[in-house]
Amino acid sequence: MTALLKKYRLEIIGVLMGAVGGYAYYHYVGCATGTCSITSKPLNSTLYGALLGGLLLSSLEPSHKQSETKQ
C-alpha cells in the first residue's frame, strides 16, 4: 500500500488540491442563476477541480525512462 502511495504521490496531491480548489470556486464564485453546468452544484465543481488537479500534477512528473545503452 505504501509503495502505491509513493508511486502516485503527485497525482494524489493534485486530486486533493484540485478538489479543494473546485469547492472553493463554487463557494466564492459559483453561479448566481443556477444554470451553469459545472459551478451550479458543489459536487460537480469539486469533481471537476479534482480531475484537473490530478491531470495537471501528473503531467508535471518527470519521466523515469532509462536510456538504452548500446553494447
N, C-alpha and C positions, 0 to 999 in steps of 0.2 A: 504493500500500500504506500509506503513512504517513497519507494522508487518511482511509483506512478506520479506522486505529488511533485517530486523533484523534476521529473521529465517534463511535466506540463505546468510548471510553476508560473511562467509568464502568462500563459493562456488563462489560468485560474485567476490571477491577479487582474488581468484585463477584463474578465467577465464580471468580477465583483465591483471593480471601479466603474465599469460601464453601467451596471445595474444601479449603483448609487447615483451616478450622473443622470441616467434616464429618469429616475424618480424625482430627482431634484429639478430637472427640466419641467416635468409635469407639474410639480408643486409650485414653482416660482413663475414659470412662463405659461404653461398649459394652453388651453384652448377655451376661449370665452363662450363660443357658440355651441360647443359640443359636437361639431360636425367634422373635426379633424380626426383622421383615422388613427394616427399614432399617438397624439397627445391628449385625446379625449378621455382615456382611461389610464389609471396608473399602471395596470398590468402590461398594457401594450407598450407604454413608454419605457418601463423597466426592462422588459424583454428585448426591445429594440436596442436600448443602450447597452445591455449585456452582450448582445450579438456583435455590435460594432466595437465594443471594448475588447472582446476576445479576438476578433479579426485583426484589430489594429496592433495589439501587442504580439500576436502570433506572427505577424508579418515583420516585426522588428527583430525577431530572434535570429541570431547569426546561424548560418548554415554550418553543420558539423561534418560535411562531407570530407572524406580523406582523399588526398590527391593520390592518384595512381602512380606508382613508380615503375619505370620501365627497367627490365633486367636485361 
